[in-house]
Amino acid sequence: MVTQQGVLKALEAVIDPELGLNIVEMGLVYEVKVENDEVDVKMTLSARACPLHGSILNGAENVLKRMNDVRAVRVELVWDPPWTPDRIAPETRKRMGVR
């Protein structure tokens, strides 16, 4: 059975090469919905001009499509609210020495 927690765990495999952190701990994933084995994700990027936006989005789609019992995947790129470093997970910020 596909769960929101399972989706977030799978998305941890997608790394933002700019900071070398996964997209979940960076706070780039804004919303995960799971319904009838279909997964909808709303996410953002750290910058609109991110040169690797295609590979990050494709990476998210690909890891989700490989999950057992997932029938459909939709990853939507959103810009509101804009991403800021405060969205980085507190444990990660502490490890990086960022307040």
C-alpha positions in Angstrom: 0.0 0.0 0.0 1.3 3.4 -1.0 1.5 5.9 1.9 2.5 9.6 2.2 5.4 8.6 4.5 6.5 6.0 1.9 6.5 8.6 -0.8 8.5 11.0 1.2 11.0 8.3 2.0 11.4 7.4 -1.7 11.9 11.1 -2.5 14.9 11.2 -0.2 16.8 9.5 -3.0 16.5 12.6 -5.1 19.5 14.9 -4.5 19.7 18.6 -5.3 23.2 18.8 -6.6 23.6 22.4 -5.6 23.7 21.7 -1.9 24.1 17.9 -2.0 21.0 17.4 0.1 17.9 15.4 -0.7 14.8 17.3 -1.8 12.8 16.3 1.3 15.4 17.6 3.8 15.8 20.8 1.7 12.1 21.4 2.1 11.5 21.4 -1.6 8.5 19.0 -1.3 5.4 21.1 -0.4 2.6 18.5 -0.6 2.1 14.8 -1.1 -1.3 13.3 -1.8 -1.9 9.6 -2.2 -5.3 8.4 -3.5 -6.2 5.1 -5.1 -2.5 4.2 -5.8 -2.0 7.6 -7.5 0.6 10.0 -6.2 0.5 13.8 -6.6 3.4 15.8 -5.4 3.8 19.6 -5.4 7.4 20.7 -5.1 9.6 23.7 -5.8 13.2 24.3 -6.5 15.7 26.5 -4.7 15.8 28.9 -7.6 13.7 29.5 -10.7 16.8 29.5 -12.8 18.1 26.2 -11.5 19.9 24.7 -14.5 19.2 21.1 -13.3 15.4 21.5 -12.8 14.7 18.9 -15.4 16.9 16.2 -13.8 15.5 17.0 -10.3 11.8 16.7 -11.5 12.6 13.6 -13.6 14.4 12.1 -10.6 11.3 12.6 -8.4 9.0 11.1 -11.0 11.3 8.1 -11.6 11.7 7.2 -7.9 7.9 7.3 -7.4 7.2 5.3 -10.5 9.5 2.6 -9.2 7.5 2.3 -6.0 5.4 -0.9 -5.6 1.7 -0.4 -6.1 2.0 3.1 -7.6 -0.3 3.3 -10.7 0.2 7.0 -11.6 2.5 9.8 -10.7 2.1 13.6 -11.1 4.8 16.0 -10.0 3.9 19.6 -10.2 6.4 22.4 -10.0 5.1 25.4 -8.0 6.7 28.7 -7.0 4.3 29.8 -4.3 5.4 30.0 -1.6 9.0 30.8 -2.8 11.6 28.5 -1.3 14.0 29.9 1.3 16.7 28.3 3.3 14.4 28.3 6.4 12.6 25.3 4.8 15.7 23.1 5.3 15.0 20.5 8.0 16.1 21.8 11.4 18.4 18.8 12.0 20.1 19.4 8.6 20.4 23.2 9.3 22.1 22.4 12.6 24.4 19.9 11.0 25.3 22.5 8.3 25.9 25.2 11.0 23.0 27.3 9.5 20.6 29.0 11.8 
